Amino acid sequence: MDFSRSGYLCFSYDEAEFPSGPYDYYRSFPILRFQIGTTSENVNLDWYPSEYLYLEKKGRYCVAIDIQPGNEMIIGGTLMRQHNFIFDVDN
């Protein structure tokens, strides 16, 4: 793990350890599960490592979460990949 960039969590990636590409590297990370909705209707949303990790530079993948001061995190559009979201602005 590498916290050298403030607000970002990054991990080293060794191409020699994963010669056939990042697939096995992704499999070494957990699937993050979020429960979204109201108490009467909850939906589980799985966020896979191939979606939440991005190649920042050669040999380094970072988690696509911007950690803010305090207890806040910003999760962007990478969470929406492979899913359909409907934003009901009126309700």
N, C-alpha and C positions, 0 to 999 in steps of 0.2 A: 504494500500500500504506500501511496505517496501523497502527502498533504502539502506539497511544496507550493501549489497554487491555492491561495486562500479561497475557501468556499467550494472546492472541488475535491472529489475522491478519485484517485487514479491508481491503476495497477500496471505493473510491468508485464510485457508480453514478449516471450522469447520464441522467435520463429523456429529455432532449432528444436525446441521442445514440442512444438505443434507444426511439424513439416507439411501436413496436408491442409493447413489453413486454420482459421480461428474457431471452427465448429467445436472441436474438443475443448478449447479454451473457454468458450461460452458455456459449455456443459459443466464446467467446474464452478459456476456461479449459481446462486439460487434463483428460482422463479419468485418474483415478488407478487403477492396477492393483495389486492385492495378490495374492500367492500364499499360499494358506492350505492347511494340511494337513501330512501327513507326507512324507517323501522318497519313499515308494512310491506315494502317492496325493495329488497336488497339485491344487488347484482355483484357477483365476484368478477374482478377484472385481473387477469394474469398479465404481468409485465415480464417478458422474457429477456434474458441477458443480451440476446442479439438485437433487442430493441433499446435497452437502457444503457448499453455500453457503446461508446463511439471511439474510433481511433483518433486520438488527439495528435499524435505524431508516431513515427516508426518506433515500435517497441513499447507503446504506452496507450492503454485504453482508459477512458474516464467514464464515470457514471453520469448520465444526463440529468443530474439534479443540481440545482444551484442552491447551496446552503447559505442561508441568510443569517445575520446576527439574531440571537435569541433562539426561538424554537421553530423557525419557519424555514420551509424549503420551497423552491419553485420547480415544479415538474412541468415541462413543456410538451410540445406536440409529439415527442417520442412515445409518450404514454398512449396516445391515440392511434398509433400504428396498428394495423390489422384489426381495427374495431370501427364500428359505426357509432357516432355520437349525434344525438339530436339535441339542439339547444332550444328549449322552449322559453323564449324571452318573455312572453306574456305571462307565464305562470311561474 
